Amino acid sequence: MARRGAAALALALGLLAVALARVGAQGAALQAPDYYVQETWSREPYYARPEPEPEPFSPPLPAGTGNGEREPRPPESRPPKTATKPKKAPKRERLAPEAPPPGKNSSRKGVRTKSSEKAASDDHSVPVARDEVREGCPPLGLETLKITDFQLHASTSKRYGLGAHRGRLNIQTFRPLNLNWQHLAVPEFQENISRPDFNENQRSDWVTSYKVMVSNDSHTWVTVKNGSGDMIFEGNSEKEIPVLNELPVPMVARYIRINPRSWFDNGSICMRMEILGCPLPDPNNYYHRRNEMTTTDDLDFKHHNYKEMRQLMKVVNEMCPNITRIYNIGKSHQGLKLYAVEISDHPGEHEVGEPEFHYMAGAHGNEVLGRELMLLLLQFLCQEYLAGNPRIVHLVEETRIHILPSLNPDGYEKAYEGGSELGGWSLGRWTHDGIDINNNFPDLNTLLWEAEDRQNLPRKVPNHYIAIPEWFLSENATVAVETRAVIAWMEKIPFVLGGNLQGGELVVAYPYDMVRSLWKTQEHSPTPDDHVFRWLAYSYASTHRLMTDARRRVCHTEDFQKEDGTVNGASWHTVAGSLNDFSYLHTNCFELSIYVGCDKYPHESELPEEWENNRESLIVFMEQVHRGIKGMVRDAHGKGIPNAIISVEGVNHDIRTASDGDYWRLLNPGEYVVTAKAEGFTSSTKNCMVGYDMGATRCDFTLSKTNLARIREIMEKFGKQPVSLPARRLKLRGRKRRQRGEIGRRLCFGTSRSPGGPGTHAVLGS
């Protein structure tokens, strides 16, 4: 069977169905009908057919172009890219097919395989290990948006917002849906996933069975058969559970059409899916992956389970022992250590004047892209430091970097069992005891705002280092052990800047994450450092390859382009007790949430491209820790003063010095009036200028002790308890009164009658 270039995609192992978006369809072809091939689809396996005679080289025609058209199509309308030789995924530990491990077959709730068991007994079936399906047959781009909206057609739809472009696996919608559809046509791939969706009314809508049709010219359609009859694929039976269906034999096709046959009673047709395609060798395929991002970095692009993650950390530590240190901040609910890696020219110690930075990922266990980016960043920093990259060398020598790749390893292990396509939107999101770490921190916003709103306050409301409520610290509080470990970690190390990587969106969110008006669910709630947070968020988004691209399709329903790929957390959706707000109000750290991709759990084949998308952003964001002012607060003897308060005029948020008296205050370029004050010392004020060049401005303070502090110091030196001046005055007054009383008691009063007349006189007796 002759094929032309990218037009022929080898498809094998069929339909990962997962219902999720009410879309109507009448099987419209997604590419131009004049996109021709020499033969239509055949059920004969690819390997059983003789190889075609090589044709003279000519650039392949992208799908959808007519005869003779050679101009490349714009990125948004490009056909899905095929992979001739994808990176071979390492084999995972797995049991024999006859004893499937939990979480990878129908033995685990949440992942079921239906058509594969049926096909196993069919004469035309080709036995393929399920792990090979997921590793060797990557998704073709519905969830990652490589398949554009223009390539998805539906026969009917209620409105555009509920059209075929919503038929993507795990791409959410938040509006009531009520549509009927019959076919969903998708070009150049072959596996479909069926999973249920729910809307604001919590309706139960999903497809329970469907047929699959394929075509090479969008005119002639052939139904996938199982023996002599049409094959009926079983869909979903409950919500939020992906179902993998495999075709009985490998197939090659350009178009696929989903034809629902039955759906949930009293519901409407609703389906979301991902298509898995297994690349096959094609001598006429000159297209290859020329439009896909590649990387020259020699890194380990794969998904790492807990054991593999720990091993990778060890390898990096052995490669760069002088700049790395592995430590753990605590344990998960299941007893897995929360490993972190420190990267510094003096690992294990805080250097005076050197800021501390952290990245953390995996608070939601199923958002694994951030986890893998952190492991890739570890390798990259080590390799580039050894290679003498001046930018990386300067960053490592001037910054103490901490990287915590997996904050919720228990949740990740659950998601890892399901795999990239069967993990679902929520499997593994929470901790083992069902807690969302990202929203599990104490709500300090309410404490601050209520105090600010009260009248006749006896003292000024603190705007920083707000104490954690006692109830939160009790053992009976609903607080994850992972959350407590992070709090202790952040209280121990004076972090200046941090980023927590998440998934499911492509945006950088900055605090506050909680609305100030209790009756609202969305409200712009800026911090006093809003101008700084906006810059920090933009520094990441603007250097990401896609975040600020106005042409890219939004992940779900939110379009963040009006703020260039950034958003105030509370204006997006309110969250009480977020990590970002806690860091800002309880520590010196400015924390942001970085959502690195629409697909929470991308296939291994996507990792090189995702690394290229985020590499520059990850480095640029770390460099922002050197923006603003820094310095030392010392006493007259040159000793650092810990916990000295650094205030900036016009910014109602202070920070404090570390144990050695050093501090870092993130600020945008400008001139600031800065005051340093500490208990027992007179305050000092300076004008500090922040320039546009990278590097914090030095702004040191020397504080003198107050007179009272000197008196106390002298009295403590001689072993006497210091007394306050008011008490001393009272004591002196009492002493004077007692002295006057003693004089009075020594006076003797007497009377006598003189010869000259009556009278009295006093005699002073001894």
URMO-V582684 format. One record per residue. SS is DSSP state (a for helix, b for strand, c for the rest). PSI is psi as a letter, one per 20 degrees, with the letter a starting at -180 (none if undefined). BURIAL is b if it has 16 or more other C-alpha atoms within 10 Angstrom, else e. Layout:
ss=(SS;SS)
psi=(PSI;PSI)
burial=(BURIAL;BURIAL)
//
This chain:
ss=(c;c;c;c;a;a;a;c;c;b;b;c;c;c;c;b;b;b;c;c;c;c;c;c;c;c;c;c;c;c;c;c;c;c;c;c;c;c;c;c;c;c;c;c;c;a;a;a;c;c;c;c;c;c;c;c;c;c;c;c;c;c;c;c;c;c;c;c;c;c;c;c;c;c;a;a;a;c;c;c;c;c;c;c;c;c;c;c;c;c;c;c;c;c;c;c;a;a;a;c;c;c;c;c;c;c;c;c;c;c;b;b;b;c;a;a;a;a;a;a;c;c;c;c;c;c;c;c;c;a;a;a;a;a;a;a;c;c;b;c;c;c;c;c;c;c;c;c;a;a;a;b;b;b;c;c;c;c;c;a;a;a;c;a;a;a;c;b;c;c;c;c;c;c;c;c;c;c;c;c;c;c;b;b;b;b;b;c;c;c;c;c;b;b;b;b;b;c;c;c;c;c;c;c;b;c;b;b;b;b;b;b;b;b;b;c;c;c;c;c;c;b;b;c;b;b;c;c;b;b;c;c;b;b;c;c;c;c;b;c;c;b;b;b;c;c;c;c;c;c;b;b;c;c;b;b;b;b;b;b;b;b;b;c;c;c;c;c;c;c;c;b;b;b;c;b;c;c;c;c;c;c;c;c;c;c;c;c;c;c;c;c;c;c;c;c;c;c;c;c;c;c;c;c;c;a;a;a;a;a;a;a;a;a;a;a;a;a;a;c;c;c;c;b;b;b;b;b;b;b;b;c;c;c;c;c;b;b;b;b;b;b;b;c;c;c;c;c;c;c;c;c;c;c;b;b;b;b;b;b;b;c;c;c;c;c;c;a;a;a;a;a;a;a;a;a;a;a;a;a;a;a;a;a;a;a;c;c;c;a;a;a;a;a;a;a;a;a;b;b;b;b;b;b;c;c;c;c;a;a;a;a;a;a;a;a;a;a;a;a;a;a;c;c;c;c;c;c;c;c;c;c;c;c;c;c;a;a;a;c;c;c;c;a;a;a;a;a;a;a;a;a;a;c;c;c;c;c;c;c;c;c;c;c;c;c;c;c;c;a;a;a;a;c;c;c;c;c;c;c;a;a;a;a;a;a;a;a;a;a;a;a;c;c;b;b;b;b;b;b;b;b;c;c;b;b;b;b;b;b;c;c;c;c;c;c;c;c;c;c;c;c;c;c;c;c;c;c;c;a;a;a;a;a;a;a;a;a;a;a;a;c;c;c;c;c;c;c;c;c;c;c;c;c;c;c;c;c;c;c;a;a;a;c;c;b;b;b;a;a;a;a;c;c;c;c;c;c;a;a;a;a;a;a;a;a;c;c;c;b;b;b;b;b;b;b;b;c;c;c;c;c;c;a;a;a;a;a;a;a;a;a;a;a;a;a;a;a;a;a;a;a;a;a;a;a;c;c;b;b;b;b;b;b;c;c;c;c;c;b;c;c;c;c;b;b;b;b;c;c;b;b;b;b;b;b;c;c;c;c;c;b;b;b;b;c;c;c;c;b;b;b;b;b;b;b;b;c;c;c;b;c;c;b;b;b;b;b;b;b;c;c;c;c;c;c;b;b;c;c;b;b;c;c;b;c;a;a;a;a;a;a;a;a;a;a;a;c;c;c;c;c;c;c;a;a;a;a;a;a;a;a;a;a;a;a;a;a;a;a;a;a;a;a;a;c;c;c;c;c;c;c;c;b;c;c;b;c;c;c;c;c;c;c;c;c)
psi=(o;q;r;o;c;i;h;o;p;p;p;q;n;a;o;n;q;o;q;i;p;o;p;q;q;k;k;p;q;h;r;p;i;j;o;r;r;h;q;r;q;q;i;p;q;g;i;i;q;q;p;q;p;p;q;q;p;q;p;q;p;q;p;i;q;a;p;i;p;i;p;q;q;q;h;i;j;q;r;q;p;q;o;h;m;q;p;p;p;q;p;q;p;q;r;q;h;i;m;q;q;p;i;i;a;i;i;p;p;i;o;q;p;f;h;h;h;g;h;h;i;q;h;i;q;o;p;p;q;h;h;h;g;h;g;i;n;q;q;i;j;g;h;j;j;h;o;r;h;i;j;p;q;q;g;q;q;g;r;h;i;k;a;h;i;j;k;p;p;j;o;q;q;k;q;p;p;n;q;q;q;h;q;o;p;p;q;l;a;i;p;q;p;p;q;q;r;q;a;h;j;k;q;o;p;q;p;i;q;r;r;p;q;q;q;i;j;j;g;o;p;p;p;p;q;n;c;i;r;p;p;o;p;p;c;q;i;r;q;k;o;q;p;p;p;q;q;h;q;q;q;p;q;h;q;q;p;p;n;p;h;q;r;p;q;j;a;r;p;p;p;q;r;q;p;p;p;o;p;q;p;o;h;j;n;i;g;c;l;h;j;q;p;r;q;i;p;n;r;n;n;r;p;p;a;g;g;h;g;h;g;g;g;g;g;g;h;h;h;m;h;i;j;q;p;p;r;q;i;a;q;r;h;j;j;p;q;n;q;q;p;p;o;q;i;m;q;i;q;o;p;p;i;p;q;p;q;q;q;q;r;k;h;o;h;i;n;i;g;h;g;h;h;g;h;h;h;g;g;g;g;g;g;h;g;h;i;k;o;h;g;h;g;g;g;h;h;j;q;o;p;p;o;n;h;n;h;m;h;g;h;g;h;g;h;h;g;h;r;g;h;j;h;r;h;i;o;j;g;r;r;h;j;k;p;o;h;h;k;j;r;q;n;i;g;g;g;g;h;h;h;h;i;q;r;l;p;h;r;q;p;q;j;r;l;p;q;p;q;h;h;h;i;q;h;i;q;m;p;q;h;h;g;h;g;g;g;h;g;h;h;h;p;m;q;g;q;q;p;p;p;a;r;i;r;n;q;p;p;q;r;q;i;p;q;h;o;h;j;q;i;p;p;o;n;q;r;h;k;h;h;g;h;g;g;g;g;h;h;g;g;h;i;q;h;h;g;j;o;i;i;q;p;q;g;d;i;p;o;j;h;h;k;l;j;r;q;p;g;h;i;f;p;q;p;p;l;q;h;g;g;g;g;h;i;h;a;i;p;o;p;q;p;o;o;i;q;h;o;h;m;q;q;h;i;i;g;g;g;h;g;h;h;i;g;h;g;h;g;g;h;h;h;i;i;k;p;c;q;r;a;q;o;r;a;h;j;j;p;q;o;q;k;q;p;o;q;p;p;i;o;l;p;r;r;q;q;a;h;j;j;q;r;p;o;p;q;r;p;a;p;q;o;p;p;p;q;q;p;j;q;q;q;p;p;q;p;p;p;p;a;h;q;p;p;q;p;p;n;q;q;p;p;q;q;r;g;g;h;g;g;g;g;g;h;h;h;j;j;q;p;q;q;q;g;g;h;g;g;h;g;g;g;h;g;h;g;h;g;h;h;h;g;h;h;i;p;p;p;r;q;q;p;q;h;i;r;q;r;q;q;q;p;o;q;none)
burial=(b;b;b;b;b;b;b;b;b;b;b;b;b;b;b;b;b;b;b;b;b;b;b;b;b;b;b;b;b;b;b;e;e;e;b;b;b;e;e;b;b;b;e;e;b;b;e;e;e;e;e;e;e;e;e;e;e;e;e;b;b;b;b;b;b;e;e;e;e;e;e;e;e;e;e;b;b;b;b;b;b;b;b;b;e;b;e;e;b;e;e;e;e;e;e;e;e;e;e;e;b;e;b;b;b;b;e;e;e;b;b;b;b;b;b;b;e;b;b;e;e;e;e;b;b;b;e;e;e;b;b;e;b;b;b;b;b;b;b;b;b;b;b;b;b;b;b;b;b;e;b;b;b;b;b;b;b;e;e;e;e;b;b;b;b;b;b;b;b;b;b;b;b;e;e;e;b;b;b;b;b;b;b;b;b;b;b;b;b;b;b;b;b;b;b;b;b;b;b;e;e;e;b;b;b;b;b;b;b;b;b;b;b;b;b;b;b;b;e;e;b;b;b;b;b;b;e;e;e;e;b;b;b;b;b;b;b;b;b;b;b;b;b;b;b;b;b;b;b;b;b;b;b;b;b;b;b;b;b;b;b;e;b;b;e;e;e;b;b;b;b;b;b;b;b;b;b;b;b;b;e;b;b;b;b;b;b;e;b;e;e;e;e;e;e;e;e;e;b;e;b;b;b;b;e;b;e;e;b;e;e;b;b;b;e;b;b;e;e;b;e;e;b;b;b;b;e;e;b;b;b;b;b;e;e;e;b;b;b;b;b;b;b;b;b;b;b;e;e;b;b;e;b;b;b;b;b;b;b;b;b;b;b;b;b;b;b;b;b;b;b;b;b;b;b;b;b;b;b;b;b;b;b;e;b;e;e;e;e;e;e;b;b;e;b;b;b;b;b;b;b;b;b;b;b;b;b;b;b;b;b;b;b;b;b;b;b;b;b;b;b;b;b;b;b;b;b;b;b;b;b;b;e;e;b;b;b;b;b;b;b;b;b;b;b;b;e;b;e;e;e;e;e;e;e;e;e;e;e;e;e;e;b;b;b;b;e;b;e;e;e;e;e;e;e;e;e;e;b;b;b;b;b;b;b;b;b;e;e;b;e;e;b;b;b;b;b;b;b;b;b;b;b;b;b;b;b;b;b;b;b;b;b;b;b;b;e;e;e;e;e;b;b;b;b;b;b;e;b;b;e;b;b;b;e;b;b;b;b;b;b;b;b;b;e;b;b;b;e;e;e;e;e;b;b;b;e;e;b;b;b;e;e;b;b;b;b;b;b;b;b;b;e;b;b;b;b;b;b;b;b;b;b;b;b;b;b;b;b;b;b;b;b;b;b;b;b;b;b;b;b;b;b;b;b;b;b;b;e;b;b;b;b;b;b;e;b;b;b;b;b;b;b;b;b;b;b;b;b;b;b;b;b;b;b;e;e;e;e;b;b;b;b;b;b;b;b;b;e;e;e;e;b;b;b;b;b;b;b;b;b;b;b;b;b;b;b;b;b;e;e;b;e;b;b;b;b;b;e;e;b;e;b;b;e;e;e;b;b;b;b;e;e;e;b;b;b;e;b;b;b;b;b;b;b;e;e;e;e;e;e;b;b;e;e;e;e;e;e;e;e;e;e;e;e;e;e;e;e;e;e;e;e;e;e;e;e;e;e;e;e;e;e;e;e;e;e;e;e;e;e;e;e;e;e;e;e;e;e;e;e;e;e;e;e;e)
//
